Amino acid sequence: MNILYITYIDFGNFTSGSMVRPQKIYDAFLKSGHNIKLLKGQQNIGSKEREKNVDEINKWLDNNKPDLCYIESSTYPILNGYDRKLIKRINKMGVKIGYFLRDAYYKFPKEVYEKDQNIIKKIKKLILKLMYLNDEKLLKKYASIVYLPTIKMSTYFNFKNIKILPPAGENLLQKHNFEDKTCIYVGGVSGLYGGNLLLKSFQLLNKQCSKYKLILVCRESELKYIDKEILENATWLEIHHVSSQKNLAPLYKRTSIALLPRLSNKYSDLSISVKFFEYMSYGLPIVAMYAEEMSKIIKKYDIGIVTENNEDCFSKAISDLFSDENLYKSLCNNVENALLNNNLWQHRVEQIIENLS
């Protein structure tokens, strides 16, 4: 089949989950053996490169009709009119369009945005929200299927045809040393990401036994959100500021358990992190604080432990898992089975093709 695949990012940059997913989907499309026509490029307003890329696709459509079209949104709404016109043209050609809508954070301003009295930022957020709502109108009219990452997120939209398409992982499975009490967390550390709560959990653990270690991977700019006193005295803490798979792989190899200290609220309960499936890719069992959709996956496949949102429960779960080798091995086995049977990127692409062809 001829598949038109549209993204709104440049490839090669893996600084966030929103950059990872579109590229992993593309790689899986290529491996599926179909002919893939790709539109990529940042959609910054006034971007000549993006406009040139869209023009090239329009010329291609003059002589070609794809069998289906799949679109991966960015964390921003569609910013340029020529991208909207392209979607309308594809629909008019009778081509089914599947559109992955990444975020719904604009529906939860109090939960997601920090309190900010800056009038310029408030105006910007209002404009973005209006653009998101405009995207919803566009998708209702021109998309055959709107994909969302979780079932709970789908309850906030009223598209005619919604299907769930969560992130996925890769087969990077490796054995881990149960005796080495080293854990890893990759992601944000501010506010709801639970960075300070994570570090307090390891303070508690190392009061009991000084062998627990934490590898923390985050952006350098986010360290301002971490308690300075903990940073200065945490001999058990190792911090890295890396994002590429090449740099992360050696860190994952040294760890035994992956952590998700994200705190529960309306927004975090409906979202799911790409890093969640990256943990699974390396065969790591997960200890997570309760956030509804990610907790459902952990329980469904029995791949880890879900705790209450406090350092006492979180630290106890880590300690308990390191105290039970049989449980640890069982969870590792479950992670492998869950990944290989239903949660690789190729499984997501197979679903897209089945839905739209």
Sequence and secondary structure as in RCSB ss.txt:
>XXXX:A:sequence
MNILYITYIDFGNFTSGSMVRPQKIYDAFLKSGHNIKLLKGQQNIGSKEREKNVDEINKWLDNNKPDLCYIESST
YPILNGYDRKLIKRINKMGVKIGYFLRDAYYKFPKEVYEKDQNIIKKIKKLILKLMYLNDEKLLKKYASIVYLPT
IKMSTYFNFKNIKILPPAGENLLQKHNFEDKTCIYVGGVSGLYGGNLLLKSFQLLNKQCSKYKLILVCRESELKY
IDKEILENATWLEIHHVSSQKNLAPLYKRTSIALLPRLSNKYSDLSISVKFFEYMSYGLPIVAMYAEEMSKIIKK
YDIGIVTENNEDCFSKAISDLFSDENLYKSLCNNVENALLNNNLWQHRVEQIIENLS
>XXXX:A:secstr
 EEEEE SS TT  SSHHHHHHHHHHHHHHHTTSEEEEE     TT HHHHHHHHHHHHHHHH   SEEEEE  S
S    HHHHHHHHHHHHTT  EEEE    GGG HHHHS     HHHHHHHHHHHHHHHHHHHHHHHH SEEEES 
HHHHTT   SSEEE    B        TTS EEEEES  SGGG HHHHHHHHHHHHHH TT EEEEE  GGGGGG
S HHHHHH TTEEEE   SHHHHHHHHHT SEEEE    STTTTT   HHHHHHHHTT  EEEE  HHHHHHHHH
HT EEEE SSHHHHHHHHHHHHT HHHHHHHHHHHHHHHHHH BHHHHHHHHHHHH 
